[in-house]
C-alpha cells in the first residue's frame, strides 16, 4: 500500500457505492462491469463495507449487495475512513512517526502547514455526502 491520501481501495469503495446508488440489489459481477473494477478487490471491499454497516448482502444465486444506509447519511469521509483508517497527506503525519526535523523544541513548519491542510480537507470531506457526490 502506498502512503497517499486516497488509496485505490478508497477509490473502488466510492465506485462500488456509486454502482449501488439506485438502491437496488446488485451482484458483485455486475458492480464490476458497471464500474470497471477487478473482482477480487471488489469482493474484498464489499465485505469491508458490509462489516462497516454501509452495505447489506443477500446470499444465493440472485444475491448481491445493496445499500444499508441512505447515501445522504454517509459522508465521503465516513466511507474513506471505513476503508483506510489513516487518511493522511504525508506519512509523517501518522501518530508517533519519528521525524528528526520535527520536535517539540524545534517544530517543523512544513509539518504544521500540512496538518492545517489535512484538517481543512477532512472538514470538507465530512460535509460532502455521497448523495451530493452522485447527484
C-alpha angles and dihedrals in degrees: 000000000000119000102244134126099257117029124203088256090058091049090050092048090055090049092048090052090048090052089053095043092106088070093237127130106257130183120239091242090055091048088052091052094046096049101027093242131156110251100226092055092042092054090049094050096043088054090050091049091049091050089050091053099248095110138033122208134215117202126212139059094311092037131126141122135301135179115278094191134037113265089234088062094056121076123204086245093053091053097045093044090053089056099037117021090198113062097176134161092208134018091235089067091070113112111266095010108160110233123171090201096056122059134144089252094045109027119196111240092202090056090048091052093049089050088054092050091045091054092049091050094049091050091051092048091051091054095051114082122201088241089062092043094053098039 
